[in-house]
């Protein structure tokens, strides 16, 4: 039986996901979508092969079995809470918002819902989750992005940090994952995913660099635990939105496939 998927948000991630679902994914079909620009949403829906409902984000939980959130962090709760109250699977791109809404975890449990956080633009969360079954001593991530990919972040505005015209790398943030997500809500959801898979947002240490010498979003992670010491790095090609890597949307596609597949690889 095919399960319906609703997509909330039609930015770089959401639109890529809509296209994949419309092209056909075994066991899944695109049932509904939502965006702040309702006319654009209607245009996207009319171009789809099946019957796709355009609805407010608050109503998506009543229209599909799986709701995929691809929205700005400020809109997160508006789609998450009703979907979880309806007992749906909620797949989140803005996983950093979970750090500010921890009650949603209890809400999901109470109503039979489920929150799924895809790996996104990172690497190795399966190894980190395995290490977390033992004892992890430290997790550290260094992120380097082209300055344009960080422009306008709240942390930069609050501290008067300019990333325009840089000729050499500039360290713009050093602190915990919780602080990083609040200061860069559109840039480092990876920090939240890393912390949730490992030792939490207050013990996971993050550095963020605006680096004019790079053209890709780069993340390097080092982990020290009682079961293994390991390091990982990934260099992501940006999508049409410089804040988001192309692999992020593909990670959501892979996570959807895993939900409906009879064969799963990885932790």
Buried (B, 14 or more C-beta within 10 A) or exposed (E): EEBBBBBBBBBBBBBBBBBBBBEEBEEBBBBBBBBEEEEEBBEBBEEBEEEBBBBEBBBBBBBBBBBBBBBEBEBBBBBBBBBBBBBBBBBBBBBBBBBBBEEBEEBBEEEEBBBBBBBBBBBBBEBBBBBBEEEBEBBBBBBBBBBBBBBEBEBBEEEEBEBEEBEEBBEBBEBBBBBBBBBBBBBBBBBBBBBBBBBBBEBBBBBBBBBBEBEBBBBBBBBBBEBEEBEBEBEBEBBEBBBBBBBBBBBBBBBBBBBBEEEEEEE
